[in-house]
Amino acid sequence: MFVKEVVVMNQVGLRARPATFFTQKANEFKCSVWIEKDERRVNAKSLLGVLSLGIVKGMSINVVADGEDEEQAVETLCDLISKDFAE
């Protein structure tokens, strides 16, 4: 299991379009991926799960992965968030 904390800094947080882009990227990995915020953990591959956390600008979240490509998944997703979803 690999975990990394990241602060969401884009204007709208992890809502609508950024959340869709995030879940699409998470689904590219074989491992299981979750987002943790305030004692809640949701499947990062589920758009509804990600949206249910209500993540806004300035919030700190943990990206957690477990499986064969876990480290790559966490690093890629955290990088995506820290660069405001620009590839």
C-alpha positions in Angstrom: 0.0 0.0 0.0 1.3 3.4 -1.0 -0.1 6.7 0.4 0.7 10.4 -0.4 -0.9 13.6 0.8 -1.6 16.4 -1.6 -3.3 19.8 -1.4 -5.9 20.7 -4.0 -5.1 24.1 -5.3 -7.2 24.6 -8.5 -10.1 27.0 -8.3 -13.0 24.6 -8.4 -11.5 21.8 -6.3 -12.3 18.2 -7.3 -15.7 19.0 -8.9 -17.3 18.2 -12.3 -14.6 18.3 -15.0 -11.5 17.9 -12.8 -13.2 15.0 -10.9 -14.1 13.3 -14.2 -10.5 13.8 -15.5 -9.2 12.4 -12.2 -11.4 9.3 -12.2 -10.5 8.6 -15.9 -6.8 8.7 -15.0 -7.3 6.5 -11.9 -9.0 3.9 -14.1 -5.9 3.6 -16.2 -4.2 1.7 -13.4 -4.6 -1.9 -12.4 -4.4 -1.3 -8.6 -7.1 -0.2 -6.3 -7.1 3.6 -5.7 -8.9 5.6 -3.0 -9.1 9.2 -1.8 -9.2 9.9 1.9 -10.6 13.1 3.5 -11.5 13.5 7.1 -11.8 9.8 8.0 -13.8 9.0 4.8 -12.4 6.9 2.1 -13.9 6.6 -1.4 -13.0 4.7 -4.5 -11.0 7.1 -6.7 -12.3 5.3 -9.8 -15.9 6.3 -9.0 -17.0 9.7 -10.1 -19.9 9.8 -7.6 -17.5 8.7 -4.8 -15.1 11.5 -5.6 -17.8 14.1 -5.9 -19.4 13.0 -2.6 -16.3 14.2 -0.7 -17.0 17.8 -1.6 -13.3 18.6 -2.1 -12.7 22.3 -2.6 -9.6 24.5 -3.1 -7.1 24.3 -0.2 -8.2 21.0 1.1 -5.7 18.3 1.9 -6.4 14.8 0.8 -4.6 11.4 0.8 -4.3 9.4 -2.4 -4.0 5.7 -1.5 -3.3 2.8 -3.8 -2.8 -1.0 -3.3 -1.6 -3.3 -6.1 1.1 -3.9 -8.6 1.3 -0.3 -10.0 0.4 1.5 -6.7 3.3 3.8 -6.5 3.0 4.9 -10.1 -0.7 5.5 -9.6 -0.3 7.6 -6.5 2.5 9.7 -8.0 0.6 10.3 -11.3 -2.6 11.3 -9.6 -0.9 13.5 -7.0 1.1 15.2 -9.8 -2.2 15.7 -11.7 -3.7 17.5 -8.7 -0.7 19.6 -7.9 -0.4 20.8 -11.5 -4.1 21.9 -11.6 -5.1 19.0 -13.9 -2.9 20.2 -16.8 -1.0 17.3 -18.5 
